[in-house]
Amino acid sequence: MNLPARHLPSPHAEAPDYEQLAARFRPLFARIAEGALERERTRTLPYAPIAWLKEAGFGAVRVPREFGGGGASLPQLVRLLIELAAADSNLPQALRGHFAFVEDRLNAHASSSQQVWFERFVAGDLVGNAWTEIGTVKLGEVITRVSQREGEWRLNGTKYYSTGSLFADWIDVYAQRDDTGGDVIAAIRTDQPGVRQSDDWDGFGQRTTASGTSVFEEVLVEPGNLIDFSTRFTYQTAFYQLVLLAVTTGSGQAAVRDFAQEVKTRTRVYSHGNASAASADPQVQQVVGKASAFVYAAEAATLQAAAAAQA
């Protein structure tokens, strides 16, 4: 679709009905949940679930419907991420960088490059991220560089904690220009020469989010994919935290779901119990109810924060 730039739709256009939107993905979420525990136990990266989500158009839910996307509002995206997190908490975390880049393109000034990215998202392209540098890096310092050589932009550097990039078609790299010293975003394809990625994350948690190292050696950056960081969407830090809140809330929902099911099916009771079945014991009910209340409050707070970010 080749709409003139001035006709590009607003990212704040009327959103679709949430239940209709979610109904597209719920059978997929259930399928993802079936293998989540085994993937966690064996540290099996979720390439297949990511492929299912791509095929279903999940990565384009925030793209305006005029471009073939889902047209979801920011609160609706967060609700979907909560449901996905309840199926497998690693997946929304792995897709955090992608949805942040989508959000940035939604906030970009209407231009042909914005349209190009919308079409890529609808085609199924995912974007990973590579921002973090470790070692003797001073506050605000960026070691990764973009330099111009013989009329071409080249990217060089090493990034750590590049969550989700192994699953991505593109990587959103935070770098600095050699000529001006300005901070930029370099969006580069993952399948080109000079890009090396590893699943070497050994920190606590996030066992299957592909949060490893990315190395860039003389990687070509197309001029249209070199974005001035000063134009980055202003609520990006809040957005990143919203995704983490969605992960936490979905994880809590899954925990309540699982141990409530255990209580329902438990046949053995204690001799000093308060009922003939564990599910009828008021002390057990109190514990389950308290956990349910905490999760309900977490979801309410998360969605309220998402509404503020939407505004």
C-alpha positions, -999 to +999 in steps of 0.1 A: +000+000+000+015+033-011-004+061+007+011+095+004+030+105+036+004+132+045-023+105+045-006+082+070-030+074+098-027+085+134-014+059+159-042+071+182-070+061+158-100+043+173-089+008+185-107-024+177-128-044+202-104-061+226-122-094+228-123-097+190-086-088+188-077-113+216-097-141+201-073-142+172-044-151+195-059-170+224-058-205+207-021-197+199-014-187+235-029-220+247-006-238+222+024-219+235+015-227+271+016-264+264+054-265+259+064-236+282+075-257+312+095-281+291+113-252+273+122-237+307+135-270+321+156-278+291+165-242+282+151-246+247+148-213+229+113-207+216+119-205+179+087-223+170+064-202+193+080-170+179+074-182+144+037-189+153+034-154+166+050-139+135+027-159+112-004-148+132+006-111+129+012-106+166+042-083+159+019-060+140-009-056+165+000-019+170+003-011+133-027+009+120-054-012+104-051+009+072-018-009+068-030-043+076-021-043+113-042-049+143-047-012+152-045-020+189-042+008+215-013+007+240-035-007+268-048-034+245-012-044+236-004-046+273-034-068+279-023-091+251+012-092+266-003-101+300-022-130+284+010-141+265+030-139+297+005-162+315+013-187+287+051-182+287+066-153+305+098-154+284+080-145+252+068-109+259+102-102+274+119-115+242+096-092+222+100-061+243+126-046+219+104-052+189+073-035+204+095-006+215+107-001+180+071-004+166+061+023+192+089+045+180+078+042+144+042+050+154+054+082+170+077+091+140+067+120+119+046+108+089+071+099+062+078+072+036+102+055+060+074+052+086+053+035+059+081+012+050+084+000+086+047-005+089+048-028+058+077-047+072+059-053+105+028-065+087+049-089+066+061-104+099+095-088+104+106-086+141+131-062+156+155-071+184+176-047+204+212-042+212+217-013+236+237-024+266+275-021+269+295-033+299+330-030+312+346+004+318+318+023+302+312+057+319+277+070+324+263+081+291+293+068+271+286+048+239+315+027+225+296+012+195+303+034+165+288+042+131+313+055+107+311+066+070+335+049+047+335+054+009+300+068+010+286+039+032+277+038+069+294+010+088+286-002+123+312-016+147+308-027+184+298-053+209+265-053+228+254-075+258+219-083+270+205-081+235+172-097+244+152-114+216+177-105+188+183-142+179+146-144+169+147-111+150+150-100+114+164-066+124+183-052+154+177-018+169+213-008+178+221+022+200+254+037+187+272+070+182+283+087+150+320+091+145+317+123+126+294+144+149+294+123+181+256+123+180+237+093+194+218+073+168+197+042+163+211+020+136+185-005+124+204-034+107+194-067+092+205-098+112+213-119+081+240-097+067+278-102+069+295-090+101+266-098+125+274-124+151+249-134+178+252-157+208+229-173+234+255-168+262+233-152+288+240-168+322+222-144+346+194-152+369+161-159+350+153-152+313+166-186+304+148-186+270+147-149+260+179-151+239+195-123+260+230-129+248+259-110+231+258-094+197+289-084+178+290-060+148+320-058+125+318-035+095+280-040+093+263-020+065+237+005+077+214+019+050+211+057+053+173+055+058+179+032+088+201+056+107+178+074+131+187+104+152+182+093+188+169+127+198+137+118+178+131+086+199+096+085+214+097+103+247+079+077+269+102+048+259+114+041+295+078+039+307+070+016+278+098-008+287+086-009+323+050-015+311+062-046+293+079-058+325+047-051+344+028-071+319+053-100+323+050-098+361+012-097+360+009-126+336+033-146+356+011-140+387-020-150+369-004-182+358+008-190+393-027-184+408-042-205+380-018-234+387-020-236+424-058-231+424-060-261+401-038-280+425-061-271+454-092-282+434-078-316+426-062-323+460-080-353+477-058-357+508-067-335+538-049-329+571-063-344+604-064-308+618-079-293+587-110-271+587-130-289+561-134-323+545-116-311+513-087-288+509-107-267+484-133-260+512-108-252+539-112-215+547-075-211+555-066-224+521-092-203+505-078-173+522-043-179+508-056-184+473-079-154+476-051-131+489-029-141+459-058-135+435-063-101+450-027-092+446-027-103+409-059-084+403-044-052+417-013-057+397-033-060+365-054-029+374-023-008+381-006-020+349-036-011+327-040+023+344-004+031+337-008+019+301-038+042+297-017+071+309+010+063+284-016+061+256-028+096+265 
